[in-house]
Amino acid sequence: MSLYESEAICRAIITDRIREADHRRLVREIKQSELRSNIGAATAPANRRSRLWKLVHLSHAYG
């Protein structure tokens, strides 16, 4: 095997490893964003007042 061939093989291996690492990172980011969007959809907005709060604070209940 010549020096050129061994260098080409090393470059190919490095390129494959970088591609695999990028793929794993993208998959991880997609899963995290899906988890965040699912969690956000299940919770009420932070500025929304609860029904109990409105009932306790009469000035806001009729405002």
Buried (B, 14 or more C-beta within 10 A) or exposed (E): EEEEEEEEEEEEEEEEEEEEEEEEEEEEEEEEEEEEEEEEEEEEEEEEEEEEEEEEEEEEEEE
